[in-house]
């Protein structure tokens, strides 16, 4: 490191000297240019003295620089030595630190093991104390239980004595278990008791079933009575409705007979009116067309629709009324031909016949009524 610093310093010293010479030369050049510009010239001796003075100053500065560099190098050597010593001290402290940390870790481990052992021993001590208390409590309970059982045994000895007296009073071979007669007697008692209990339960169940069946029977009888009463009411209503329907049927039948008679009478009247209309239509057609007669007239009348026939009769009637009214206005009296009855041709049910005066009057009234309704 010292060699490298020395090389660096020498290289730096040469660069500084070069830079100083360059600066001096540049300064002299600039000074000469300034003197030339200002019109002042220096002599050669003055320039030489100034250069020597500058060289001496430069040498003094270089000497002082070298002294400072030497002192700096000495300080650098001292610093490097101190650095090496400091590094050794740091390494030594690091080693001491590692050793101390290992010792601390070991001490912590020992302390942790001791603490774990203490906790384990303390836990075991607590558990043993609890076990001791539990065992003492169980011992007390066992003593109490023993005392209670002893009292019960003393109390049960009288039952044993009673059972022995009962067994002694029983006939021979009643209990076949010769090893433990009391157990056999108790088993026989349990069997009889269970049988009795099952029979009583079965009897109670049957009694409950009988009670439920009687209750159901009672409900069924009541429901049957109510249903019978409802059916009788419905039957009476149906009888009343049938009588009413019979009355309505008889009334409807009678009204049907009356309506049938009325309809037959109306049909006969309608046929008479139709024949009258046909007779009047035939007469009018014959008056307009005298050359037509017989079957041709009948065919023509039947081909005409009923409204056409009525319209023809209406027009003829209105024309006759206008003529009659005009004659009455002119003469003051009605014509004689309107008062006499015209001769009738023999009427045939299927033939077109001439209309009588009454038929003509009836048709005139019908047409006038139709015209009034239309107006």
C-alpha positions in Angstrom: 0.0 0.0 0.0 2.9 2.3 0.8 4.5 1.6 -2.6 1.3 2.3 -4.4 0.9 5.6 -2.5 4.5 6.6 -3.3 4.0 5.9 -7.0 0.8 7.9 -6.9 2.5 10.8 -5.2 5.4 10.9 -7.7 3.1 10.7 -10.6 1.0 13.5 -9.0 4.2 15.6 -8.4 5.2 15.4 -12.1 1.8 16.3 -13.2 1.8 19.3 -10.9 5.2 20.5 -12.1 4.0 20.2 -15.7 0.9 22.1 -15.0 2.8 24.8 -13.2 5.2 25.3 -16.1 2.3 25.4 -18.5 0.6 28.0 -16.4 3.8 30.1 -16.2 4.3 29.9 -19.9 0.7 30.8 -20.6 0.9 33.7 -18.1 4.1 35.0 -19.7 2.5 34.7 -23.2 -0.6 36.5 -22.0 1.5 39.2 -20.3 3.5 39.7 -23.5 0.4 40.0 -25.5 -1.0 42.6 -23.1 2.2 44.6 -23.2 2.2 44.5 -27.0 -1.4 45.7 -27.1 -0.7 48.5 -24.6 2.4 49.6 -26.4 4.8 48.9 -23.5 7.8 46.7 -24.1 10.1 45.2 -21.5 13.7 44.6 -21.7 15.2 41.1 -21.9 17.0 41.5 -18.5 13.8 42.3 -16.7 12.2 39.3 -18.1 15.1 37.1 -17.1 15.0 38.4 -13.5 11.3 37.8 -13.3 11.7 34.2 -14.6 14.5 33.5 -12.0 12.4 34.9 -9.3 9.5 32.7 -10.4 11.8 29.7 -10.6 13.0 30.3 -7.0 9.5 30.7 -5.8 8.6 27.5 -7.6 11.5 25.7 -6.1 10.5 26.9 -2.6 7.0 25.8 -3.3 8.1 22.5 -4.6 10.4 22.0 -1.5 7.5 22.8 0.9 5.3 20.5 -1.1 7.8 17.7 -0.9 8.1 18.3 2.9 4.3 18.2 3.2 4.2 15.1 1.1 6.9 13.5 3.3 4.9 14.3 6.4 1.8 13.1 4.8 3.5 9.8 3.8 4.8 9.5 7.4 1.3 10.0 8.7 0.0 7.5 6.2 2.5 4.9 7.4 1.5 5.6 11.0 -2.2 5.4 10.0 -1.6 2.1 8.2 0.2 0.7 11.2 -2.7 1.9 13.5 -5.1 0.4 11.0 -3.4 -3.0 11.2 -3.3 -2.8 15.0 -7.0 -1.8 15.1 -7.8 -4.6 12.8 -6.0 -7.0 15.1 -7.8 -5.5 18.1 -11.2 -5.9 16.3 -10.4 -9.5 15.4 -9.5 -10.2 19.0 -12.7 -8.5 20.2 -14.7 -10.5 17.7 -13.1 -13.7 19.0 -13.9 -12.6 22.6 -17.4 -11.8 21.5 -17.9 -15.2 19.9 -16.6 -16.9 23.0 -18.8 -14.8 25.2 -21.8 -15.5 23.0 -21.1 -19.3 23.2 -20.7 -19.1 26.9 -24.0 -17.1 27.2 -25.8 -19.6 25.0 -24.5 -22.5 27.1 -25.6 -20.6 30.2 -29.0 -20.0 28.7 -29.3 -23.6 27.8 -28.3 -24.7 31.3 -30.8 -22.2 32.8 -33.6 -23.4 30.4 -32.9 -27.0 31.3 -32.9 -26.2 35.0 -36.1 -24.2 34.5 -37.7 -27.1 32.6 -36.7 -29.5 35.3 -38.1 -27.3 37.9 -41.4 -26.9 36.0 -41.5 -30.7 35.5 -40.8 -31.4 39.2 -43.4 -28.7 40.2 -46.0 -30.2 37.8 -45.3 -33.7 39.1 -45.6 -32.4 42.7 -48.9 -30.8 41.9 -50.2 -33.9 40.1 -49.1 -36.1 43.0 -50.8 -33.7 45.5 -54.0 -33.8 43.4 -53.8 -37.6 43.3 -53.3 -37.7 47.0 -56.4 -35.5 47.5 -58.4 -37.7 45.1 -57.2 -40.9 46.8 -58.1 -39.4 50.2 -61.6 -38.4 48.9 -62.0 -41.9 47.4 -60.9 -43.5 50.7 -63.5 -41.4 52.5 -66.2 -42.3 50.0 -65.2 -46.0 50.2 -65.4 -45.8 54.0 -68.8 -44.2 53.8 -70.0 -46.7 51.2 -68.7 -49.5 53.4 -70.6 -48.2 56.3 -73.7 -47.8 54.2 -73.5 -51.3 52.8 -72.8 -52.7 56.2 -76.0 -51.0 57.4 -77.9 -52.3 54.4 -76.5 -55.8 54.9 -77.6 -55.7 58.5 -81.0 -54.5 57.3 -81.3 -57.2 54.6 -80.5 -60.0 57.0 -84.0 -59.9 58.3 -85.3 -60.4 54.7 -82.9 -63.3 54.4 -84.2 -64.8 57.5 -87.8 -64.3 56.3 -87.0 -65.9 53.0 -85.3 -68.9 54.7 -88.5 -69.3 56.8 -90.6 -69.1 53.5 -88.3 -71.7 51.9 -88.7 -74.0 55.0 -92.5 -73.7 54.7 -92.5 -74.6 50.9 -93.1 -78.1 49.8 -90.2 -80.4 48.8 -88.8 -80.0 45.2 -90.7 -76.7 44.7 -87.4 -75.0 43.9 -85.0 -77.3 41.9 -81.9 -75.2 42.2 -80.2 -76.9 45.1 -77.1 -74.7 45.0 -78.7 -71.4 45.9 -82.2 -71.7 47.2 -82.7 -68.0 47.8 -81.6 -67.1 44.2 -84.0 -69.7 42.9 -86.8 -68.3 45.0 -86.0 -64.8 43.8 -85.9 -66.0 40.2 -89.3 -67.7 40.6 -90.7 -64.5 42.2 -89.3 -62.3 39.4 -90.8 -64.7 36.8 -94.2 -64.6 38.5 -94.0 -60.8 39.0 -93.1 -60.3 35.3 -95.9 -62.6 34.2 -98.3 -60.8 36.4 -97.1 -57.4 35.2 -97.4 -58.5 31.5 -100.9 -59.8 32.1 -102.0 -56.7 33.8 -100.5 -54.5 31.0 -102.3 -56.7 28.4 -105.5 -56.4 30.4 -105.1 -52.6 30.6 -104.4 -52.5 26.9 -107.4 -54.6 26.1 -109.5 -52.4 28.4 -108.3 -49.3 26.6 -109.0 -50.9 23.3 -112.5 -51.8 24.5 -113.0 -48.3 25.7 -111.8 -46.9 22.4 -114.0 -49.3 20.5 -117.1 -48.3 22.6 -116.3 -44.7 22.1 -115.9 -45.2 18.3 -119.2 -47.2 18.3 -120.9 -44.4 20.1 -119.5 -41.9 17.6 -120.6 -44.1 14.7 -124.1 -44.4 16.1 -124.3 -40.6 16.5 -122.9 -40.0 13.0 -125.4 -42.6 11.6 -128.2 -40.9 13.4 -127.1 -37.5 12.1 -126.7 -38.9 8.6 -130.0 -40.6 8.7 -131.7 -37.4 9.8 -129.9 -35.5 6.9 -130.9 -38.2 4.4 -134.6 -38.0 5.6 -134.5 -34.2 5.3 -133.0 -34.5 1.8 -135.6 -37.2 0.9 -138.5 -35.0 2.1 -137.0 -32.1 0.1 -136.8 -34.4 -3.0 -140.4 -35.5 -2.5 -141.5 -31.8 -2.2 -139.4 -31.0 -5.3 -141.0 -33.9 -7.2 -144.5 -32.8 -6.4 -143.6 -29.3 -7.4 -142.1 -30.6 -10.7 -145.3 -32.7 -11.3 -147.4 -29.6 -10.8 -145.2 -27.6 -13.1 -145.3 -30.5 -15.7 -149.1 -30.7 -15.6 -149.4 -26.9 -15.9 -146.9 -26.9 -18.8 -148.8 -29.7 -20.4 -152.0 -27.9 -20.1 -150.4 -24.7 -21.4 -148.9 -26.7 -24.2 -152.4 -28.0 -25.2 -153.8 -24.5 -25.0 -150.9 -23.1 -27.0 -151.3 -26.0 -29.5 -155.0 -25.1 -30.0 -154.2 -21.4 -30.3 -151.4 -22.3 -32.8 -153.8 -24.5 -34.8 -156.4 -21.6 -34.9 -153.7 -19.1 -35.8 -152.4 -21.5 -38.6 -156.0 -21.8 -39.9 -156.3 -18.0 -39.9 -152.9 -17.7 -41.5 -153.9 -20.1 -44.2 -157.1 -18.2 -44.8 -155.1 -14.9 -45.1 -152.6 -16.6 -47.4 -155.5 -17.8 -49.6 -157.0 -14.3 -49.6 -153.7 -12.8 -50.6 -153.3 -15.4 -53.4 -156.8 -14.7 -54.6 -156.3 -10.9 -54.6 -152.9 -11.3 -56.2 -154.4 -13.5 -59.0 -157.2 -11.1 -59.5 -154.8 -8.1 -59.8 -152.5 -10.1 -62.1 -155.5 -11.1 -64.3 -156.7 -7.4 -64.4 -153.2 -6.3 -65.6 -152.7 -9.3 -67.9 -156.0 -10.7 -69.1 -154.5 -13.1 -71.5 -152.9 -15.2 -68.7 -155.1 -17.8 -67.1 -155.2 -21.2 -65.6 -151.9 -22.8 -64.7 -149.8 -19.9 -65.9 -151.6 -17.6 -63.5 -151.2 -20.1 -60.7 -147.4 -20.5 -61.5 -146.8 -16.8 -61.7 -148.6 -16.1 -58.4 -146.6 -18.9 -56.6 -143.3 -17.6 -58.0 -144.0 -14.2 -56.5 -142.7 -13.8 -52.9 -145.2 -12.9 -50.2 -143.8 -9.4 -49.7 -144.2 -8.8 -53.4 -147.8 -10.0 -53.3 -148.6 -7.8 -50.3 -146.8 -4.8 -51.9 -148.9 -5.3 -55.1 -152.1 -5.5 -53.1 -151.1 -2.4 -51.1 -150.4 -0.4 -54.3 -153.7 -1.5 -55.8 -155.6 -0.6 -52.6 -154.0 2.8 -52.3 -154.8 3.5 -56.0 -158.5 2.5 -55.5 -158.7 4.6 -52.4 -157.4 7.6 -54.2 -159.8 7.1 -57.1 -162.8 6.6 -54.7 -161.9 9.7 -52.7 -161.5 11.7 -55.9 -164.9 10.5 -57.2 -166.5 11.3 -53.8 -165.0 14.7 -54.0 -166.3 15.3 -57.5 -169.9 13.8 -57.1 -170.5 14.0 -53.4 -171.6 10.3 -53.3 -169.7 7.0 -53.4 -169.9 4.9 -56.6 -172.5 2.1 -56.6 -169.9 -0.5 -57.7 -168.1 -0.1 -54.3 -171.3 -0.9 -52.4 -172.4 -4.0 -54.2 -170.8 -7.4 -53.6 -169.0 -8.8 -56.6 -169.6 -12.3 -57.8 -167.3 -14.8 -56.4 -165.7 -17.6 -58.3 -165.7 -21.0 -56.7 -162.8 -21.2 -54.2 -160.4 -24.1 -54.4 -157.8 -24.9 -51.8 -155.0 -25.0 -54.3 -156.2 -22.6 -56.9 -156.0 -18.9 -57.1 -159.5 -17.5 -56.6 -160.9 -14.0 -56.7 -161.2 -12.2 -53.4 -164.6 -11.3 -51.9 -165.5 -7.8 -50.6 -164.9 -8.9 -47.0 -161.5 -10.3 -47.9 -160.6 -7.2 -49.9 -161.7 -5.0 -46.9 -159.6 -7.1 -44.6 -156.5 -6.8 -46.8 -157.1 -3.1 -47.1 -157.0 -2.8 -43.3 -153.9 -4.9 -43.2 -152.1 -2.8 -45.8 -153.2 0.5 -44.1 -151.9 -0.8 -40.8 -148.6 -1.8 -42.4 -148.3 1.7 -44.1 -149.0 3.4 -40.8 -146.3 1.3 -39.0 -143.8 2.1 -41.8 -144.6 5.8 -41.5 
